[in-house]
Amino acid sequence: MKAYVTDGNPKISVLSHRVGLISRFLFTQMGFLDAKDCKAFMAPILLLLGFFLSGLELTGAQSVGVCYGKNGNNLPSEVDVINLYKSNGIGRMRIYEPDQPTLNALRGSNIELIIGIREKNQLQALTDAAAATSWVQDNVRNYWPDVKFRYIAVGNEVRPDYAEAQFVLPAMQNIRNAIAAANLQDQIKVSTSIDTTLVENPFPPSQGSFSGTASSFINPIINFLVSNGAPLLVNVYPYFAYVDDPQKIALPYALFTSPGVVFTDPEGNRGYQNLFDALLDAQYSALEKAGAPNLQIVVSESGWPSEGGDAASVENAGTFYNNLINHVKSGTPKRPGQAIETYLFAMFDENQKGPDQIEKHFGLFTPGQQPKYQISFGG
């Protein structure tokens, strides 16, 4: 049995070992039983095997999560949303701010959660340690362990020139201290989510580095993440990279459908067959240059719209999502063999997003909970 790797570590080796032990025991005992007794003996064993195999399936599904945005006036109830995640084997979720109905619906679901803090005023308020302690009490401790918090994302795509940039690291530090005071620092990691524009010179990927203006913002955050064993969250969108430069980037390269290597990075002689890998490895190169070669990246968003813009179609989006789910099991040329924890954007089309029409059409499901694409979230 080939072990599936999640977050760079073999997660099913224990299950594989147990299944092997059960199988050997089964075949040993069957030699001493007649046909009638054998049937009776096998029933509970097969049930037990099914239990372990279902555990294997869940591990695979948990490598991919889905972002749950609520910018729509026609979306299903939070309870229905959680049931939709569970029925589709989606083991991870990202939400962008504390939402009591969602958190209550998540109780006992076993879905792992990224919870966000993105409002500028909220980030500024959390530079006060007492406010951060209250935030953790209200939005984490009041739900733990019924809700399986995985990461707290302090800020989403905050750029160095934004007014709130100065608040991100102090807020992260205060939230982390409050998490540590609750003795949850090993279970819940504090990070922030950036976009790929902080990196300049992304081609070839080995030349990627944080821009001069970005460095003063991101380098202290990187040091914080390293010291606390937390990953960096990065939103990676081949779609936007493609539509920004369609003359130089071929559509198959963005959709994971190129038949072979498109270009080779001279450093390491690494071949690239898709744009997602190139964008992600440019981020890893920038981290190396910032002195954090071992810092892990979680892809906190990636998606493709079904309408509203260039190359936005149901066919292209379905191709992208299916290929992305299958691809993230295997890593990038720079980090081969390390599964990439990835969150698809987004669960539903959201009719109140904007201002661009394209923002309304990233959903994997319609607001009526119908799938837009044939997707197996477990890969």
C-alpha positions in Angstrom: 0.0 0.0 0.0 1.4 3.4 -1.0 1.3 5.9 1.9 -0.4 9.1 1.1 1.5 12.1 2.4 -0.2 15.0 4.1 1.8 18.2 5.1 5.0 16.5 4.1 4.7 13.6 6.6 3.3 10.1 6.1 0.0 10.2 8.0 -1.3 6.8 7.3 1.6 4.5 8.2 -0.1 3.6 11.4 -3.3 2.7 9.7 -1.4 0.7 7.0 0.3 -1.2 9.8 -2.9 -1.9 11.6 -4.7 -3.1 8.4 -1.7 -5.4 7.7 -1.9 -6.9 11.2 -5.6 -7.5 10.9 -5.2 -9.1 7.5 -2.5 -11.4 8.7 -4.5 -12.4 11.7 -7.6 -13.0 9.5 -5.8 -15.4 7.2 -4.2 -17.2 10.1 -7.5 -17.9 11.8 -9.4 -18.8 8.7 -7.4 -22.0 8.4 -8.9 -23.4 11.6 -12.6 -22.7 10.7 -15.2 -24.4 8.5 -17.2 -22.5 6.0 -20.1 -21.6 8.3 -17.9 -20.5 11.1 -15.6 -18.6 8.7 -18.5 -16.5 7.5 -19.5 -15.6 11.1 -15.9 -14.9 11.9 -15.3 -12.6 8.9 -18.2 -10.3 9.4 -16.8 -8.2 12.4 -13.3 -8.3 10.9 -14.6 -6.9 7.6 -16.4 -4.2 9.5 -13.2 -3.3 11.3 -11.3 -3.2 8.1 -13.9 -0.8 6.7 -13.4 1.4 9.7 -9.6 1.7 9.1 -10.0 2.1 5.3 -12.5 5.0 5.9 -9.8 6.6 8.1 -7.4 6.3 5.1 -10.0 8.0 2.9 -10.5 10.9 5.3 -6.7 11.5 5.5 -6.6 11.9 1.7 -9.6 14.3 1.8 -8.1 16.4 4.4 -5.2 17.4 2.1 -7.6 19.8 0.4 -9.8 22.3 2.1 -12.3 24.8 0.7 -12.8 28.5 1.6 -16.3 29.4 2.9 -17.1 33.0 2.0 -20.5 34.5 2.9 -20.8 37.5 0.6 -24.2 36.5 -0.7 -27.8 37.0 0.1 -29.0 33.6 -1.2 -26.6 31.2 0.6 -27.6 28.1 2.5 -27.8 27.9 6.2 -24.6 27.3 8.1 -25.8 23.9 9.2 -26.5 22.9 5.6 -23.1 24.2 4.6 -21.3 22.0 7.2 -23.4 19.0 6.0 -22.3 19.8 2.4 -18.7 19.8 3.4 -19.1 16.5 5.2 -21.1 14.8 2.5 -18.4 15.7 0.0 -15.5 14.5 2.2 -14.1 18.0 2.6 -12.1 17.9 5.8 -10.8 21.5 6.0 -12.4 24.9 5.9 -11.3 28.5 5.8 -13.5 31.4 7.1 -12.4 35.0 7.0 -13.7 36.3 10.2 -15.4 34.9 13.4 -19.0 34.0 12.7 -21.0 32.5 15.6 -23.5 30.6 13.5 -20.7 28.9 11.5 -18.6 28.1 14.6 -21.6 26.6 16.3 -22.4 24.5 13.2 -18.8 23.3 13.1 -19.1 21.8 16.6 -18.4 18.1 16.5 -17.9 18.1 12.7 -14.2 17.2 12.9 -13.6 19.8 10.1 -10.2 21.6 10.6 -10.5 25.3 10.5 -8.6 28.4 9.5 -10.3 31.4 11.1 -9.4 34.8 9.9 -9.1 38.4 11.2 -9.1 40.8 8.2 -10.9 44.0 9.1 -8.5 47.0 9.5 -10.1 48.2 12.7 -10.0 44.8 14.2 -6.3 44.4 13.4 -5.6 47.7 15.1 -7.6 46.8 18.1 -5.7 43.5 18.5 -2.4 45.4 19.0 -3.8 45.7 22.6 -2.9 42.5 24.5 -6.1 42.5 26.6 -8.2 42.8 23.4 -6.3 39.9 21.9 -7.0 37.8 25.0 -10.7 38.6 24.8 -10.7 37.8 21.1 -9.2 34.3 21.7 -11.6 33.7 24.6 -14.7 34.7 22.5 -13.8 33.1 19.2 -11.5 30.1 20.1 -11.6 29.0 23.7 -15.4 29.2 23.8 -15.5 26.6 21.0 -12.4 24.5 21.6 -12.2 21.4 21.4 -15.6 21.0 19.8 -14.3 23.0 16.9 -10.9 22.0 15.5 -9.0 25.2 14.9 -5.9 24.7 12.8 -4.6 28.3 12.0 -5.5 31.8 12.8 -4.9 34.1 9.8 -4.2 37.6 11.1 -4.8 39.7 8.0 -5.6 38.7 4.4 -3.5 40.0 1.5 -2.3 43.0 3.5 0.4 44.8 1.5 3.2 46.9 2.8 1.7 50.2 1.7 -1.6 49.5 3.4 -2.4 51.6 6.5 -3.1 48.4 8.5 0.3 46.8 7.6 1.8 48.2 10.8 -0.7 46.3 12.9 -0.3 42.8 11.5 2.8 41.6 13.4 1.8 43.1 16.8 -1.7 41.6 16.4 -0.1 38.2 15.5 2.2 38.4 18.6 -0.7 39.2 20.9 -3.0 36.5 19.5 -0.2 33.9 19.8 0.5 34.9 23.4 -3.2 34.5 24.2 -3.2 31.1 22.5 -0.1 30.1 24.5 -1.8 31.3 27.7 -4.6 28.8 26.9 -1.9 26.1 26.3 -3.0 25.7 22.7 0.2 26.8 21.0 0.9 23.3 19.7 -2.5 22.8 18.3 -3.3 26.2 16.8 -0.7 28.2 14.8 -0.9 31.9 14.2 0.0 33.2 10.8 -1.0 35.7 8.1 -2.1 35.3 4.5 -0.3 37.1 1.7 -0.6 37.2 -2.1 2.1 36.5 -4.5 2.8 40.1 -5.5 5.2 40.6 -2.5 7.7 38.6 -4.5 9.6 40.3 -7.4 11.5 38.5 -10.1 9.4 35.4 -10.0 10.7 34.1 -13.3 12.6 31.8 -13.2 11.3 30.7 -9.8 14.8 30.4 -8.4 15.2 34.2 -8.7 12.1 35.0 -6.6 12.8 37.5 -3.8 10.7 39.8 -1.7 10.7 43.3 -3.0 12.6 46.0 -1.1 9.3 47.6 0.0 7.9 44.2 1.0 11.0 43.1 3.0 10.6 45.5 5.9 7.0 44.2 6.3 7.4 40.5 5.7 10.8 39.7 7.2 9.8 40.2 10.8 6.7 38.2 10.2 8.8 35.4 8.7 11.0 35.4 11.8 7.9 35.2 14.0 6.6 32.2 12.0 10.0 30.4 12.2 10.3 30.9 15.9 6.8 29.6 16.5 6.7 26.7 14.1 3.9 28.2 12.0 3.6 28.1 8.2 3.2 31.1 5.9 -0.2 31.3 4.2 -0.1 32.3 0.6 -3.0 32.9 -1.9 -1.8 31.5 -5.2 -3.8 32.3 -8.4 -2.6 31.0 -11.7 -5.7 32.5 -13.2 -4.8 36.1 -12.5 -1.2 35.5 -13.6 -2.4 34.1 -16.8 -5.0 36.9 -17.7 -2.4 39.5 -16.8 0.0 38.2 -19.4 -1.7 35.9 -21.9 0.8 36.6 -24.6 3.6 35.0 -22.6 1.6 32.4 -20.6 -0.2 29.6 -22.4 -3.6 28.6 -21.1 -2.6 24.9 -20.8 0.3 25.9 -18.6 -2.1 27.6 -16.2 -4.6 24.7 -16.3 -2.1 21.9 -15.6 -2.7 20.5 -19.1 0.7 21.1 -20.7 1.9 17.8 -22.2 5.4 18.2 -21.1 7.9 20.6 -19.4 7.4 24.2 -20.5 10.6 25.6 -19.3 13.6 24.5 -17.2 15.0 26.7 -14.4 18.8 26.7 -14.8 19.3 26.5 -11.0 18.9 22.9 -10.1 17.8 22.0 -13.7 14.2 22.0 -12.5 11.5 21.5 -15.1 8.2 23.3 -14.8 5.0 21.9 -16.4 2.5 24.2 -14.8 2.2 27.8 -13.6 1.0 26.9 -10.0 4.4 25.2 -9.3 6.3 28.2 -10.7 4.4 30.7 -8.6 4.8 28.6 -5.5 8.5 27.9 -5.9 9.1 31.6 -6.4 7.7 32.1 -2.9 10.0 29.4 -1.6 13.0 31.0 -3.2 12.1 34.3 -1.6 11.8 32.6 1.8 15.3 31.1 1.3 16.7 34.5 0.5 15.0 35.9 3.6 16.8 33.2 5.7 13.9 30.8 6.2 14.6 27.9 3.8 12.6 25.4 5.9 9.5 27.5 6.4 6.4 25.7 5.0 3.8 27.3 2.8 0.1 26.6 3.0 -1.8 27.6 -0.1 -4.7 29.4 1.6 -6.5 30.2 -1.6 -6.5 29.0 -5.2 -9.3 29.1 -7.7 -10.6 29.7 -11.2 -13.8 31.5 -12.1 -16.6 30.0 -14.2 -17.7 33.3 -15.9 -17.2 37.0 -15.9 -13.8 37.4 -17.4 -11.2 36.2 -19.9 -10.8 32.4 -20.0 -13.5 32.2 -17.3 -15.7 29.2 -18.2 -17.1 26.1 -16.5 -14.9 23.9 -18.6 -11.7 25.7 -17.7 -12.6 26.0 -14.0 -13.5 22.4 -13.7 -10.3 21.4 -15.4 -8.3 23.6 -13.0 -9.9 22.4 -9.8 -9.6 18.7 -10.7 -6.0 19.0 -11.8 -5.1 21.1 -8.7 -6.6 18.6 -6.3 -4.6 15.8 -7.9 -1.4 17.8 -8.3 -1.0 19.0 -4.7 -0.4 15.5 -3.5 3.1 15.5 -5.1 4.8 18.8 -4.3 6.6 21.2 -6.6 10.0 20.8 -8.4 11.6 22.7 -5.6 9.8 20.7 -2.9 9.2 17.3 -4.5 7.4 14.7 -2.6 5.9 17.1 -0.1 2.1 17.4 -0.3 0.8 20.9 -0.4 -1.9 21.8 2.0 -4.3 23.8 -0.2 -7.6 25.5 0.1 -9.8 25.9 -2.9 -11.6 29.2 -3.4 -14.5 29.1 -2.9 -17.4 27.0 -1.7 -20.2 29.1 -3.3 -20.8 31.7 -5.9 -21.3 34.9 -3.9 -23.6 37.4 -5.6 -22.6 40.3 -3.3 -18.9 40.2 -4.1 -17.3 42.8 -6.4 -16.8 45.2 -7.8 -15.7 43.1 -10.7 -18.3 40.6 -11.9 -15.7 37.8 -12.0 -15.5 37.9 -8.2 -19.0 36.5 -8.0 -18.2 33.2 -9.9 -15.5 31.3 -8.1 -17.9 28.9 -6.4 -17.6 25.1 -6.5 -21.3 24.9 -5.7 -24.3 27.1 -6.6 -26.1 28.7 -3.7 -28.7 25.9 -4.2 -25.9 23.5 -3.1 -25.6 21.9 -6.6 -22.1 21.1 -7.8 -20.8 23.1 -10.7 -18.2 20.6 -11.6 -17.6 16.8 -11.2 -14.9 16.9 -8.5 -13.6 14.3 -6.0 -12.2 16.3 -3.2 -10.2 13.4 -1.9 -8.3 13.3 -5.2 
